[in-house]
């Protein structure tokens, strides 16, 4: 099937969306609410493209024979700017001081598109940190609906929804109760899919950047100073360029290791993000064959035992009614000899 993209001819697959086609061909356009493994949510409108003179969402519009697509037209650029302006009324940019910065699509595209200003309006809701594992900041939430889709249709816990009757709207748990008093099972899937720093693992806070571990009062003062500097220089692009440099340097702080969860036999796989010998984040992938983006409470958050001071660090050998510490060489030799003895008896 042939399609035309910015007046160039491409071969495409049937029943493929425009966005999937672009991603498969390494052609990048903005998208914020779309997450592989969740499907199109059609809430952010940042992925708009022009098809035969009409604006459509690339995440949900399927290709057809002879389709003519423009991804850089004036109409598209104006629509994208409006979409990002709307998102930035809900999300305050202070990227260098944010733990999410190094893996935040919103920060990347604000910089890439050259956006200079935002008309941020805080919602006025308190941060909910009642859950022992994660925190929700409604004043940073862009209401994209990823967390709702993950909770309702992916892990089917049906706890989270957006209450559009509130003024302003916000994500709520059950009927608006605190997270820890709700029926949330703390699987953490909502945190995994959140594209910004509205939902964050508590272990991540203060760990993911050079300036993110500041005390709250000092952090707020620095944010205010940064915003004053942005006004004086006529926009926040220079600040975002510094944030981009900071984001790249952050890759030296932590290491990502793909592994399989060892808590049960399902075989969930994910990336473990470590800082030194400390696990700070578990991030599943939509390509994980057993679990996709989903996790359980143990797989997402149950790793404190690794750095627990009471954890065994040396082998123990039973002698009578007590154990004694041994070297690894002694322990391995003991096991090998016991296996040899069993082999002689039962071979």
N, C-alpha and C positions, 0 to 999 in steps of 0.2 A: 504494500500500500504506500502510495506516494503522498507526501504532504509538503507544504512550502512554509519555511520559517525564515522570516526577514528576507524574502525573495530568493532563498536557497532551497534546493530540492533535497529531501531526506526520505529514506525508507523507514516506515513505521510499522508497528504491530497493531493488529485489530484489538479493539476493546481495551486499549491502553489510554490512560489519561495524559493530558498535555504535560503535566508536571512530572509524571513518571518517565515519559519520553525524554524530557529535558534532562532529568537526573541521570538517566541511562546513557545519555550522550555527553555528559559532563558539561552541560550548558546551565548556567546558574541564574536563577531569578529569585527574588525574595519569597520566603514563606515563613510564617510564624506558627499558625495554628495546626498546620499539617504535621503529622507524625507517622512515619511508617509503622505499621502494626495497629494503628487506630483507624485509619481511613480518613476521608475528607470531612472536616467539620464546618468549613465554609463560614468561619466567623471573623477572620482577620482582614480579608480582602487585600492582602499584600501581594498575592500571587496572580493578580489580574493580568491578563494579556488581551490583545485585540484579535478577534477572529471574524473575518469577513465584515469588518467595520463595527463590530459590537464587542463590548467588554465582557469577558467571561472569567470565571475562576479556573485557573490551570489545574488545581488540585482535584476538581470533580468533573471537568469537561473532557469527554472522550474524543479521541481522534476519529476522523472519517476521511475517506478518499478525497484528495484534492484540497483538504483544509488549508487555508491561508492564515498564518499566524504571525503577528507582530509582537515582539516583546520589548521593543525600545521606542515605540511611537510616542508622540506628544500626549496623546490621549491616555496611554498607559502610564506614563510618568506622572501625569497630573493625578490620576486615580490612586497610584501608589503613595504619592505624597499625602493625600487626604487620609489614606488608611493608616499610615504611620503617625500622622498628626493626631488621629483619634486614639491610637494605642498609647502614645506618649502623654496623653492627658491622664492616663491611669498609672503610669510607671515613671518613677523619678530616676533619672540617670545619674549615678555616681560610681561609674564602672571600676575605677581603680581601687575603690574601697569595698567592692562587692566580691563575695566569694564565688559568684557564678560567672564572672567576667570572661574567664578563659574558655568557657563552653556555652556562651550565650549568643544565640542567633540574632536577637534584637540589637545588641551592641554592635555586632558585625555589620548588619545591614544599615544601621543608622550612619555608621562610618562610611560604608561603601557608597551609599546614596548621597552623601554630602549634606545630610540634614543638619541644620545649624541651631534650631530653637525648638523648645517644647513649651506647651501651655499646661503644665502639670497641675492637677487639682486633687489633693489628697481626699480620700473618702471619709476620713475621720473615725475609722474603726480601730480598736486596739489590736495589737498583735496577739494571736492565740498561740501561746507556748505551753499549753496544758498537757499536750502529749509528750511522753518521755523521749520520743525518738525524732520527731520533726516539728517544725514551727511553720505557721501560716501568717503571712503579713498581707492583709487585704489591701493595704495602701500601695503595694507593689504589683498587685494582681491585675492582669490585662483582660481577664474574663474571656480567655480564648476557648475554654471548655475542654481542654485536654484532660484535666484531672477528672472531670465529670464523666467523660467518655470511658476513661480507664476504669473508674470505680463502678460505673453502671453496666458497661457492656463487655469489658475485657475480663476483669476479675469477678464481676457480678456481685459485689457487696452491696451496691445500691444505697450508699450512705451519703454521697456528695451530690449536690446540685447547685445551680445558680438561682438565687431568689431575685427574680426580676421585679418583684413588687416592692423591694426595699429601695430607699432613695439615699445614696446611690446603691445600685445592685452589688451583690458580692456572693462569693462562694460560701455555702453553709453546709454544715454536717447535720444530718437528720432534719430537725425542724428549727435549727438555729442555735443548738446547744454548743457548749465548749467541746472541742474535739475529744478530750479525754472522758467526757461524760456521754459521748455519742456511742453508736454501735460500730464505730470504726475498729477494725481488727489490726490496724497498724501494719498492713502488708507493704506499705511504702510505694505502691505503684503510682499513686498520684504524684508523689515527689519525683519519681523517675521521669515522668513525662512533662513536668512543668518546664516551660521554656525560659522562664525568668527566675528571679529570686523570691517569688511569692511563697513557694513551698520549698523548704530546705531541710536537709538532715541536720540535726543539732551537732553531730560530730564534725560536720564540714565547716561550721561557722568559726571564722577566725583562723582557719587552717590553709586556705587555698590561695592566699596571696601574700605579698610582702607587707601590705598595709591594712589587711582585713582584720587583724587581731587587736585593733585598737580598742580602748575603752569606749563605751557608747557616747559619753559626753564629748570626748576628744574627737570621735568620729563625726558627730553632728557638727562640731565647729569647723572641721576640715571640709565637710560637704558645703557648708555655708560659704566658706572662703572660696571654694572651687566655683560655686555658682556666681559669686561676685566677680571672679576673674573672667568667667564666661561672658558676663554682661559687658565687662570693660573691653574685651577683645572682639565683641560682636558675634559670638557664637561658640559652640562647644566642639567644633571639629579639631582644633589644636589639642584640646584636652583629651579627646577620644583617640587621637594619634598617640599620645603618651600612654593611654590605656591599652592600646594595641601592642605597644612595645612591652608594657608590663605583662600583658596576657601571654606573649610569647616567652618571656622570661619565666613565667610560672610553670611552664612545662618541665623546668629543671627541679621544681620543688617536689613533685610527686611522680610516682611510677604507676603505669597501668599494666595489669597482668590478667590475661584471660584465664579463667579457671572454671571448675565445675563444683557446685555446692556439695558439701559432704554430709549435710544434715539428714537427708533421706535418700531413697532410691529413685526419685523422679528424674534426676540428672539435669537440673537447671544449671545453665551456664551464664556467666556474667564477667564483667571486668571488675577487678578489685583495685581500687586506687589507694596506694600506700604513700605515706610520708615518713621516711626512715623505716622503722619497723612497725609503724602504727597504721592500722587500716582506718581510713577516713571516709571512704565512700564505696558503695557497691552499685554498679551501673549495668543492668542487663541490656541486651541488644535485641531489636526486633527480629534479628536473624537467629537468635537462640532457638534451636530446634524443639526443645522440650517446653520452654516457658515463654518465649518471646520477650515482651516487656514486663511480664508479671513476676512477682516475687511473693514470698510469705514473710512473716515477721522475722523468722530466724534467718532466712537467706539474705534479707535486706539489712537487718540491724543486729543480728545476734553474734557478733564477733568480739565482744569485750574479753572473752576468755583468753584470747591469743596473747594479750599483754597483761593478763592478771598476774600479780606477784606470787600468788599461791600455786600457779601452774607448775607442773613437774618440768624440770629442765635437764635432769639426769636420769638414766635408767635406775630402777630399783630391783634388787634381787631378793626374793623371799628366803629367809633363813629361820626355820622354825616358826615362831609366832610373830616375827617382825621382819621389816625390810631394811636393807642397807643400800647406800648409794654405790654405784659401780660405774666404770668407764664404759663407753659404747663398745669398745673392742671386747671387753670381758662379757658384756651382755650378749653381743652377737655370737661370740664363740660358745656361750652357754646354750643359746637357742639352737645353734648348728649341731652341737653334740647331742642335745635331747632329740632332735629330728633323726639323727643317725641311729640313736638307740631304738627309737620307735620303728625305724625302717628294718632294723635287724629282727625285731620281734614280729612285725606284721607284714613284712614283704612277702 
